[in-house]
């Protein structure tokens, strides 16, 4: 089976996560215990659910040049209960909070992981000194001009993971 850039990226991220957990366990001087991991979600599962949830949010409402807006068109935080439309990066942020991620993953990291999948699936290069979340915002604000194009970009990322 040929691996896609997205598969390779997720494999690297999962290895980094495993290394981070082992390091934390060693720092706490806890003996490594075997746990039943059969019900635990993989990194891929979290990213896929975040993308699916972000798609649902954008389907409900999409906006340019703001993270999220309320019913009056005023800017609000992405996870605000008043938000009614989101840009792609705002939808990823709101979706990641809803889906959750392992406790060892920071909020920024979990959003970055989904952003990297979108960029890779759509062959968008990150410009020098550009953060991946900023690249997704640029994609939303400058490269795509309709909600349908944004949904198609997210669908491409979901298809790469599926």
Backbone as CSV, one residue per row, in Angstrom:
resi,resn,N_x,N_y,N_z,CA_x,CA_y,CA_z,C_x,C_y,C_z
1,UNK,0.851,-1.179,0.000,0.000,0.000,0.000,0.889,1.233,0.000
2,UNK,0.636,2.147,-0.897,1.409,3.374,-0.994,0.909,4.373,0.035
3,UNK,1.850,4.975,0.737,1.431,5.959,1.734,1.426,7.353,1.113
4,UNK,0.442,8.119,1.493,0.316,9.489,1.006,1.114,10.409,1.921
5,UNK,1.360,11.660,1.507,2.028,12.610,2.397,1.283,12.774,3.721
6,UNK,-0.025,12.706,3.669,-0.820,12.842,4.889,-0.562,11.664,5.819
7,UNK,-0.505,10.433,5.256,-0.222,9.249,6.072,1.146,9.369,6.733
8,UNK,2.138,9.811,5.960,3.483,9.954,6.519,3.505,11.004,7.622
9,UNK,2.823,12.118,7.405,2.768,13.176,8.409,2.119,12.664,9.695
10,UNK,1.010,11.967,9.577,0.325,11.458,10.766,1.169,10.414,11.490
11,UNK,1.914,9.608,10.752,2.794,8.623,11.392,3.870,9.325,12.211
12,UNK,4.437,10.386,11.663,5.447,11.159,12.391,4.834,11.766,13.643
13,UNK,3.648,12.347,13.511,2.996,12.978,14.660,2.675,11.949,15.741
14,UNK,2.262,10.751,15.344,1.967,9.718,16.329,3.236,9.272,17.045
15,UNK,4.364,9.151,16.308,5.628,8.789,16.948,6.052,9.859,17.945
16,UNK,5.882,11.146,17.557,6.226,12.240,18.469,5.364,12.175,19.719
17,UNK,4.087,11.884,19.566,3.177,11.799,20.704,3.592,10.658,21.629
18,UNK,3.936,9.514,21.069,4.361,8.371,21.875,5.632,8.704,22.633
19,UNK,6.591,9.333,21.970,7.841,9.728,22.617,7.567,10.693,23.758
20,UNK,6.676,11.654,23.542,6.339,12.646,24.572,5.728,11.971,25.795
21,UNK,4.837,10.997,25.593,4.196,10.296,26.707,5.232,9.487,27.477
22,UNK,6.149,8.804,26.780,7.192,8.036,27.453,8.076,8.945,28.286
23,UNK,8.425,10.102,27.758,9.270,11.054,28.469,8.576,11.544,29.732
24,UNK,7.301,11.874,29.629,6.545,12.337,30.797,6.501,11.241,31.851
25,UNK,6.282,10.004,31.438,6.210,8.885,32.371,7.546,8.712,33.098
26,UNK,8.662,8.829,32.363,9.982,8.707,32.971,10.231,9.842,33.953
27,UNK,9.818,11.058,33.576,10.038,12.210,34.446,9.277,12.056,35.750
28,UNK,8.148,11.412,35.737,7.345,11.231,36.940,7.787,9.990,37.721
29,UNK,8.792,9.267,37.191,9.273,8.034,37.814,8.155,7.012,38.002
30,UNK,7.234,6.997,37.073,6.156,6.019,37.128,6.580,4.789,36.351
31,UNK,6.328,3.644,36.894,6.641,2.441,36.113,5.703,2.371,34.909
32,UNK,6.249,1.933,33.809,5.408,1.794,32.616,4.413,0.673,32.817
33,UNK,3.129,1.017,32.787,2.116,-0.013,32.951,1.449,-0.248,31.613
34,UNK,1.112,-1.474,31.423,0.397,-1.793,30.197,-1.070,-1.485,30.413
35,UNK,-1.634,-0.774,29.449,-3.049,-0.445,29.526,-3.748,-0.991,28.298
36,UNK,-5.013,-1.216,28.451,-5.818,-1.646,27.324,-6.016,-0.440,26.412
37,UNK,-5.398,-0.477,25.251,-5.474,0.641,24.312,-6.479,0.380,23.190
38,UNK,-7.245,-0.681,23.303,-8.162,-1.048,22.228,-9.265,-0.012,22.023
39,UNK,-9.617,0.719,23.083,-10.673,1.722,22.955,-10.135,3.134,22.764
40,UNK,-8.818,3.300,22.721,-8.241,4.629,22.560,-8.249,5.039,21.102
41,UNK,-8.506,6.309,20.885,-8.489,6.839,19.522,-7.051,7.061,19.082
42,UNK,-6.812,6.876,17.802,-5.503,7.173,17.241,-5.452,8.656,16.870
43,UNK,-4.274,9.128,16.614,-4.089,10.509,16.158,-4.917,10.756,14.896
44,UNK,-4.912,9.784,14.008,-5.671,9.875,12.759,-7.162,10.058,13.056
45,UNK,-7.689,9.314,14.028,-9.103,9.422,14.386,-9.441,10.832,14.868
46,UNK,-8.576,11.381,15.730,-8.815,12.733,16.242,-8.797,13.760,15.106
47,UNK,-7.823,13.642,14.228,-7.716,14.596,13.120,-8.918,14.458,12.193
48,UNK,-9.296,13.229,11.877,-10.449,13.001,10.999,-11.727,13.584,11.612
49,UNK,-11.955,13.332,12.894,-13.152,13.872,13.548,-13.121,15.402,13.577
50,UNK,-11.943,15.981,13.773,-11.819,17.444,13.768,-12.167,17.998,12.399
51,UNK,-11.668,17.378,11.348,-11.979,17.826,9.991,-13.469,17.684,9.687
52,UNK,-14.052,16.570,10.106,-15.484,16.359,9.855,-16.321,17.405,10.593
53,UNK,-15.955,17.689,11.825,-16.691,18.693,12.604,-16.496,20.091,12.011
54,UNK,-15.284,20.404,11.570,-15.021,21.706,10.938,-15.864,21.859,9.677
55,UNK,-16.021,20.777,8.939,-16.844,20.826,7.727,-18.294,21.153,8.071
56,UNK,-18.799,20.538,9.134,-20.171,20.798,9.566,-20.337,22.276,9.929
57,UNK,-19.363,22.826,10.641,-19.429,24.245,11.028,-19.435,25.151,9.807
58,UNK,-18.545,24.888,8.857,-18.466,25.736,7.663,-19.712,25.578,6.806
59,UNK,-20.260,24.383,6.773,-21.522,24.176,6.044,-22.615,25.079,6.625
60,UNK,-22.584,25.240,7.952,-23.579,26.093,8.620,-23.345,27.572,8.331
61,UNK,-22.091,27.959,8.161,-21.780,29.357,7.873,-20.296,29.553,7.661
62,UNK,-19.931,30.312,6.625,-18.530,30.529,6.265,-18.266,32.019,6.144
63,UNK,-17.064,32.424,6.504,-16.704,33.839,6.482,-15.254,34.017,6.025
64,UNK,-14.991,35.139,5.390,-13.635,35.572,5.012,-13.097,36.532,6.069
65,UNK,-11.806,36.538,6.282,-11.077,37.572,7.034,-11.466,37.742,8.494
66,UNK,-12.162,36.819,9.068,-12.468,36.788,10.507,-12.414,35.333,10.934
67,UNK,-12.057,35.101,12.190,-12.046,33.729,12.709,-13.479,33.196,12.768
68,UNK,-14.373,34.013,13.312,-15.787,33.643,13.407,-16.603,34.918,13.583
69,UNK,-17.855,34.870,13.190,-18.759,36.006,13.365,-20.087,35.517,13.920
70,UNK,-20.779,36.445,14.587,-22.100,36.124,15.114,-23.161,36.462,14.066
71,UNK,-24.412,36.393,14.451,-25.522,36.650,13.530,-25.561,38.066,12.982
72,UNK,-24.893,39.012,13.673,-24.837,40.399,13.199,-23.606,40.679,12.352
73,UNK,-22.761,39.673,12.171,-21.535,39.856,11.406,-20.391,40.412,12.238
74,UNK,-20.563,40.466,13.554,-19.507,40.948,14.444,-18.552,39.811,14.778
75,UNK,-17.253,40.127,14.832,-16.238,39.122,15.143,-16.429,38.575,16.556
76,UNK,-16.311,37.265,16.687,-16.380,36.576,17.976,-15.298,35.496,17.986
77,UNK,-15.050,34.934,19.153,-14.106,33.822,19.255,-14.686,32.601,18.535
78,UNK,-13.801,31.745,18.047,-14.242,30.574,17.292,-15.161,29.667,18.094
79,UNK,-14.900,29.549,19.391,-15.718,28.653,20.209,-16.855,29.371,20.944
80,UNK,-17.134,30.605,20.544,-18.227,31.360,21.155,-19.571,30.698,20.854
81,UNK,-20.458,30.659,21.837,-21.789,30.112,21.562,-22.588,30.991,20.591
82,UNK,-22.113,32.221,20.361,-22.793,33.137,19.440,-22.279,33.019,18.003
83,UNK,-21.195,32.269,17.798,-20.624,32.128,16.454,-21.619,31.443,15.523
84,UNK,-21.756,32.017,14.338,-22.660,31.431,13.340,-21.978,31.182,12.002
85,UNK,-20.760,31.720,11.840,-19.993,31.484,10.618,-18.513,31.497,11.002
86,UNK,-17.717,30.661,10.318,-16.312,30.495,10.646,-15.468,30.520,9.385
87,UNK,-14.236,30.978,9.520,-13.260,30.762,8.459,-12.706,29.350,8.682
88,UNK,-11.873,28.874,7.789,-11.377,27.508,7.912,-10.570,27.317,9.199
89,UNK,-9.685,28.248,9.528,-8.889,28.074,10.749,-9.764,28.211,11.999
90,UNK,-10.758,29.081,11.974,-11.685,29.203,13.099,-12.510,27.939,13.283
91,UNK,-12.930,27.338,12.172,-13.692,26.087,12.245,-12.828,24.958,12.811
92,UNK,-11.545,24.920,12.426,-10.638,23.911,12.987,-10.489,24.110,14.486
93,UNK,-10.358,25.365,14.906,-10.215,25.656,16.329,-11.455,25.205,17.099
94,UNK,-12.622,25.635,16.640,-13.868,25.262,17.329,-14.069,23.748,17.324
95,UNK,-13.776,23.118,16.197,-13.950,21.669,16.080,-12.991,20.921,16.994
96,UNK,-11.759,21.394,17.092,-10.784,20.681,17.926,-11.182,20.725,19.393
97,UNK,-11.764,21.843,19.833,-12.230,21.912,21.216,-13.411,20.966,21.439
98,UNK,-14.264,20.846,20.441,-15.427,19.971,20.582,-15.016,18.497,20.577
99,UNK,-14.137,18.134,19.652,-13.704,16.747,19.522,-12.774,16.358,20.665
100,UNK,-11.918,17.301,21.071,-10.932,17.004,22.106,-9.739,16.281,21.520
101,UNK,-8.681,16.205,22.267,-7.465,15.495,21.894,-6.867,14.946,23.170
102,UNK,-5.873,14.093,23.081,-5.242,13.600,24.305,-4.763,14.772,25.168
103,UNK,-4.802,14.595,26.467,-4.430,15.666,27.391,-3.002,16.140,27.188
104,UNK,-2.150,15.309,26.615,-0.757,15.699,26.410,-0.562,16.584,25.188
105,UNK,-1.618,16.867,24.467,-1.527,17.685,23.266,-2.085,19.071,23.547
106,UNK,-1.298,20.117,23.231,-1.768,21.479,23.464,-2.817,21.859,22.427
107,UNK,-3.576,22.900,22.729,-4.619,23.370,21.805,-4.019,23.746,20.460
108,UNK,-2.904,24.441,20.479,-2.274,24.857,19.222,-1.842,23.651,18.409
109,UNK,-1.242,22.677,19.052,-0.769,21.481,18.346,-1.917,20.716,17.686
110,UNK,-3.041,20.601,18.370,-4.138,19.827,17.793,-4.730,20.533,16.580
111,UNK,-4.763,21.854,16.592,-5.244,22.594,15.432,-4.227,22.501,14.296
112,UNK,-2.940,22.585,14.638,-1.881,22.482,13.627,-1.952,21.154,12.886
113,UNK,-2.231,20.087,13.599,-2.268,18.764,12.970,-3.346,18.682,11.899
114,UNK,-4.516,19.194,12.199,-5.583,19.197,11.198,-5.246,20.153,10.055
115,UNK,-4.635,21.293,10.377,-4.251,22.271,9.349,-3.239,21.663,8.378
116,UNK,-2.273,20.931,8.902,-1.253,20.311,8.041,-1.887,19.309,7.073
117,UNK,-2.892,18.582,7.533,-3.566,17.610,6.669,-4.284,18.337,5.534
118,UNK,-4.963,19.436,5.837,-5.650,20.210,4.792,-4.645,20.733,3.772
119,UNK,-3.547,21.302,4.252,-2.540,21.857,3.343,-1.940,20.770,2.464
120,UNK,-1.592,19.625,3.052,-1.000,18.531,2.284,-1.975,17.972,1.257
121,UNK,-3.221,17.809,1.655,-4.225,17.236,0.751,-4.525,18.143,-0.433
122,UNK,-4.260,19.438,-0.266,-4.573,20.397,-1.327,-3.321,20.993,-1.971
123,UNK,-2.174,20.361,-1.715,-0.895,20.790,-2.296,-0.615,22.273,-2.094
124,UNK,-0.909,22.775,-0.900,-0.639,24.173,-0.563,0.665,24.215,0.209
125,UNK,1.607,25.003,-0.280,2.891,25.140,0.401,2.803,26.213,1.466
126,UNK,3.476,25.949,2.564,3.592,26.952,3.618,4.737,27.866,3.215
127,UNK,4.480,29.170,3.184,5.513,30.125,2.807,6.545,30.219,3.915
128,UNK,7.753,30.660,3.564,8.814,30.747,4.567,8.355,31.630,5.724
129,UNK,8.670,31.184,6.922,8.306,31.880,8.166,6.803,31.985,8.393
130,UNK,6.014,31.185,7.696,4.568,31.214,7.870,4.145,30.037,8.745
131,UNK,3.320,30.298,9.697,2.782,29.248,10.565,1.707,28.492,9.793
132,UNK,1.546,27.190,10.070,0.573,26.393,9.317,-0.855,26.900,9.484
133,UNK,-1.194,27.401,10.663,-2.546,27.928,10.857,-2.728,29.200,10.025
134,UNK,-1.665,30.013,9.925,-1.722,31.203,9.076,-1.846,30.805,7.602
135,UNK,-1.220,29.704,7.222,-1.330,29.227,5.837,-2.758,28.807,5.522
136,UNK,-3.434,28.172,6.487,-4.840,27.800,6.282,-5.702,29.054,6.201
137,UNK,-5.408,30.050,7.025,-6.155,31.315,6.966,-5.941,31.989,5.611
138,UNK,-4.701,31.963,5.114,-4.403,32.539,3.787,-5.163,31.779,2.711
139,UNK,-5.203,30.460,2.850,-5.943,29.630,1.898,-7.417,30.029,1.900
140,UNK,-7.993,30.193,3.074,-9.397,30.576,3.228,-9.657,31.977,2.673
141,UNK,-8.780,32.910,2.989,-9.033,34.320,2.670,-8.590,34.737,1.273
142,UNK,-7.534,34.119,0.754,-6.963,34.598,-0.502,-7.043,33.611,-1.658
143,UNK,-6.910,32.329,-1.381,-6.842,31.351,-2.460,-8.201,30.789,-2.851
144,UNK,-9.120,30.770,-1.917,-10.450,30.226,-2.182,-11.467,31.358,-2.088
145,UNK,-12.460,31.323,-2.950,-13.384,32.458,-2.959,-14.828,32.100,-2.614
146,UNK,-15.105,30.814,-2.449,-16.482,30.433,-2.111,-16.497,29.386,-1.008
147,UNK,-17.631,29.280,-0.347,-17.819,28.258,0.674,-17.649,26.871,0.061
148,UNK,-18.111,26.678,-1.146,-18.009,25.379,-1.810,-16.557,24.983,-2.010
149,UNK,-15.694,25.955,-2.346,-14.267,25.660,-2.514,-13.625,25.271,-1.175
150,UNK,-14.029,25.948,-0.107,-13.507,25.626,1.221,-13.968,24.224,1.622
151,UNK,-15.228,23.917,1.402,-15.738,22.580,1.716,-15.020,21.506,0.893
152,UNK,-14.748,21.809,-0.370,-14.028,20.858,-1.226,-12.608,20.631,-0.707
153,UNK,-11.964,21.676,-0.203,-10.613,21.539,0.356,-10.638,20.636,1.593
154,UNK,-11.626,20.812,2.437,-11.748,19.967,3.624,-12.117,18.538,3.210
155,UNK,-12.995,18.400,2.211,-13.362,17.062,1.722,-12.131,16.327,1.192
156,UNK,-11.225,17.038,0.530,-9.995,16.409,0.026,-9.151,15.883,1.177
157,UNK,-9.076,16.673,2.262,-8.322,16.232,3.438,-8.982,15.016,4.084
158,UNK,-10.301,15.039,4.192,-11.034,13.910,4.769,-10.834,12.660,3.906
159,UNK,-10.882,12.811,2.590,-10.689,11.684,1.681,-9.283,11.092,1.830
160,UNK,-8.291,11.953,2.016,-6.921,11.460,2.208,-6.789,10.626,3.479
161,UNK,-7.564,10.974,4.489,-7.514,10.212,5.743,-8.397,8.979,5.715
162,UNK,-9.435,9.020,4.879,-10.441,7.948,4.858,-10.005,6.741,4.160
